[in-house]
């Protein structure tokens, strides 16, 4: 059975333009020239079959979040990032606080370097993220209490247009709105809801479509993979947005898992969103566990990585599977979840773990199978 058309993923990825100028350092209120192709050296292609090799015939993009600092200094990290993955996400370099640290003055350098790296290595880019309640620039949070609704709306609209137009034609999927719901399934009481009301979500998607009509526009959140109040609330909202003609193309399931909490009903939840004629993606996959890691805990991690990828493969509109970083040395987990870690495919020394072998095995078995599940 051939892949769903949504998996025929822009096979001719945007080539690097020969006329790109050197990256400018510092901040500027005018567009910053993009990096030349030699800013980051392409890494050699590994001889063994990689995640991207095995996923390509299936029509699935296998991605990772990228730490720009490590990418710049570590040849081994670059080699793995280029060799194993066919899409990349900026871990922090495209967030609002990074690109507009001073109001009206932009610093695109780090994000441009990541885009250039992706183009050099035939990778697509997921843009992360346009509208979030965290990692807002200090100038915005300082003004927040006194901003009028009209001023807030103008600032948010300008941000979406500025960032999307800078990267126009270079981003495959944008996480337009990120984590709009709290853990109880209520719209999160953040700046955007307080100043603009719930319509800020629909407005953000409409502005995003105007800014770059060719990018796929995603809603992204955690715990959607578990059935319950949050997943149900997100489903109800997104179904309404679709019914109202709001230009939303997909839903991102972050899939941050923990061996202490059991296995989510991920396939079921992705399928019901896919049934709304939306693409779905696993966008931030990792599986953390209490430290030190026991053999039993690692076996559980291996099993949860396998099940997560199998769930994506079973939903025909699941277009990408992205791990949130691939090495324990740069993982966000230990700083966020005290006493937990070991969440990734490689250890801190960039040596592969059984979790990587598990994903390779799932992809190999899927590529050998004559049919795909609906």
N, C-alpha and C positions, 0 to 999 in steps of 0.2 A: 504494500500500500504506500503510495508516495506521500511525502511530507505535506502537511497543510500548507497552503500558499503563504501563510504568515511566516513560515520557516525558510522561505527562499530569501535569505537575508542580505539584500544589498550586496550581492557577490562582487560587484565591481565597486569596492570601497573607494572613497574619494582619494585620489592620488595627491601627493605632496606637490604643491605648486613650486616650480623652479624659481619663481621670482620672489619668494618670501624673503623678508628682510630679517636681519639679526634681531633677537629679542632685546628690547630695551629694558634696562633695569630701573627700579624705582616706580613711582606712580605718575600717571599722566591723565589729564582730563580728555586727551584725544586718543583714538584707537592706537593700541600698541602693535607694532609690526610683529608678525608671527615668526617663530624660530626657523632657521634654515635646517635642511635635513640632517646636517652633520652636528646639530646641537647634542644629540645623544646617539651613540653608535649602535646600529642594529646588532642584535646578538646572534650568535651562530645557531642554526637549527639543530636540535638534538637528533641523534640518529635513531633512537627508539621512538616508537609511536607515542604521541603525546595525547593529552586530553583533547586538544583542538583537532588533531589528526583523526581521532576516533569519532568525534562529534560531527565533523564536517559532512560525512555522507548521510547522516541522519537529518541534517538541516538545523542543527542546534548550535548556538554560540555558547562557549564556555568562557566565563569571564572572571576577573579578579579586581578588587579595589587595589589601587596603587598608592604607596607612600612615596611622594616625590623626593624627599630627602634621601631615602635609601636607593631609589632608582638612580639618582645622580652619582652616588659614591660607590655602589657595589656592582661589579661586573657579574657576579654570580646571581644576584637578585635580578638584574636586567635579563640575563640569559633565561632564567626560569619564567619571568613575566612574558618574554617574547615567545618562548618555545612552547609553553603549556597552554596559553590562553589566546582566544580569538576575539575577545572584547575586553575593554578596561573601563574602570570607573575611577574618577578622582576621589580619593578618600576625603580630602579636605580642600583641595586647590580650587574647586569651583563654588565653594560655599560663599555666601554673601560677605562675611567678614574678611575673607581672603581676597576677594576681587575688588572690593570697594572699601578699603580701610578708612579712607577719608571721603566724605560726601562729595560726589562728583569727580573724584580722581580714582582712576582704575589701575590695577596692577594685574595684568593677565599673564605675567611671565611664566609662573609655575604651571598654570593650566595649559598654556600654549605648548610648553615643553612636553607635557603628557600627550597632547593631541598629535604632536610631531612624532613622538615615539610610536604611537598607535599606527599612524599612517606608514611609517617606515616598516612596520612589522605586519601589515595587512590585517589590522585589528579595527573593530568598530568601537565607538566610544559611547558610554552611558553618561549623560550629564546629571550630576547630583550636587545640590538640589536647589530649586529656585525659591520655593516658599516653605519655610520651616520656622519653628518658634525658637530654635536654638542657633548658636553661632551667628547671631546678628551683629553687624558692626556697632562699635561702641557709640558712634555718633547717633545712630538710630535709637538705641536703647536710652540714651541720654535725653532725647527729645520726646520719647514715647508718651509720657504723662501729659504733655501739653499739645500733642498733635490733634488736629481736628480730623474727623472722618475724611473730608475731602483731601486734606494734605496727606493723610496716610494712604489713601487710594492712589494718589498721584505718585508717591514715592514707590509703592509696590509695583505699579504698572511700569514706571520708568526702569526699575531694576530688571524686571522680566524682559522688557524690550532691549535694554542695553546688553544684557548677558547673552540672550539668544541671538541677537543680531551679530554680536562679535564672533560667535561660533557657528553662524548659519552655514549649513551645508557640511558641517564637520561632526555633528552629533546625531547618533542613531536614535537613541531614546533619551528623553528628559524625565527625571522625577520632578514633575511640576509642583505638586503639593506633597509634603512629607509629614506623616504622623499627625494628622489633623484630629485624631480621636484619642481620648484618654483610655486607661485600662478598663473602665466601666462601660465604654461604648458611648460616652458623651463627647460632643465636640469639645476639643481642648480649649480651656479658658486662657487664650493667649492674646497677644497684641492684635492679631488680625480679626479674631472673633469679637473682641471688645470694641474695636473701632469700626469694623465694616460689617459685622454680622455674618451669618453663614454663607451669604452669597459670595464672599471672597474666594471660595473654592471654584465656583463656576466661572467667575470673572478671570481668575488666574489661568484657567484652561483656555478661555476665549482669547486672552491676550497672547498666550503662548502660541496658539495656532496662527494668529496674525503675524507674530514675530518670525516664525519659521514654519511655513506650511508643510514642510517635508519631514520634520522630526516626529517620531512617535511620542505621544504624551501620556505619561503614567501617573497614577496615584500610587504612593509607596508607603507601607506601614509594617510594623511588627505585630506579631500575634494574630495576624489574619489567618495563619495556618491552623489555629485551634478554633474549633466551633465554639461559639459563645456570644456574649453581648457585643464585644468589639467587632468581631467578624460580621455579625449580623447587621450592626449599625452601618459599617462600611458598605456592605452589600446593598442595603436599602438606599443609601445616599447615591451610590454609583449607578444603581438602576434608575433612580430618579434623574440623575444628570444625563444619562443616555436618553431617557424618555423626553427630556427637555431639549435635546439636540446639542448639548454641550460637547465639544470636541475632545473626548477622552478616548484614548486608543488602548490603554492597558492598565493592569494592576500589578504592582510589585509586592511580592511576599518576601519580607526580609529573611525569615527562616533562621533567626538566631536561636539555636536550640541549646538545651542543657540536659545532661544525662540524669539530673535529679527530677525532671518534670515529665518524663515519658514522651511517647511519640505522638505528634499531632496527626489529625486526620487531614493532612495536607492535600492529597489528591482530590478528595471530595470538595474541599473549599476552593481550590483552584478551578475545578471543573464548573462549579456553579457560576463563578465570575466569567469563565470562558463561554458559558452558555448565553451570556449577555452580548455575544459577538465582540468580545474583547480579547486581546492578547493578554497572557499572563507571563510572569517571569519570577524566578527566585533570584533576589537581587543582593542579598547580604548574608550568604550562608556561612555559618560556623557552628561548631558543636563544642561547648565548653564543659568542663568538669571540675570538681574539687581537686585540689592539689595536696599531696603528690598523686600522680596518676597511677591507679592500680591496673593490673591486667583486665579486670572485669570492667573498669571504667573505659579503658581504651576499646575493648570489644563493643561496648555500647556506643561509643563514638563512631566506630567503623560502621556499625549497623545503621545509625541514624544518618550518616552521610549517604550510605547506599540507598536507604529508603527515600531520602529527599530527592536524589537524582532520579530514582525510579518513578516517583510521583510526577515529576516534570515530564519524563518521557511518556507517561501514560496519558497526559493531557495534550491533545494535538495542537492546541494554541499556546503551549508553553514554549516561548521563543528563545529563552536564555536562562542559564544557570550560572550565577556569579557568586564566588566565595568572597567574603569580606576580608581581604588580605589572605596571603597564602602561607605566611610563616609566623611562628610563635614569637619571634624576636621583635616584630613590629605590631603585634596584635593589640587591639584596644581593650581586650577582655580583662587582663589583670588590673588595670587602673580603674575599671568600672565595676567589676564584681570581685570584691576582696576574697582572696583565698581560692580563686578559680583561674583556669587558664587552659593551655594546651589545646586550643580550639581549632587549630589550622592543619593544613596538609603537610607542611614542612616544620621541622623543629627550628630552634633559634639559630642553629648553625647551617640552616638551609639544606638539611638532609631530609629526604622524603620519609614520610611516616606511613603506616598501614592505611590511613585514611585516603591517601592518594591512590594506593593500589586498589582500594575498594571502588573508587570512582572510575578508574581505568577498566576494571573488570565489568562494571555495569554498562559502560559504553561499548565495550567489546561484545558483550552478550547482546546488546540492543542492535548493534550493526550486523550481527549474524542472524538476527531474527527476521523471518520473511514478512511479518506484519507489524503494524503499530496499532496500539489501542486507540479507540475513539475517545 
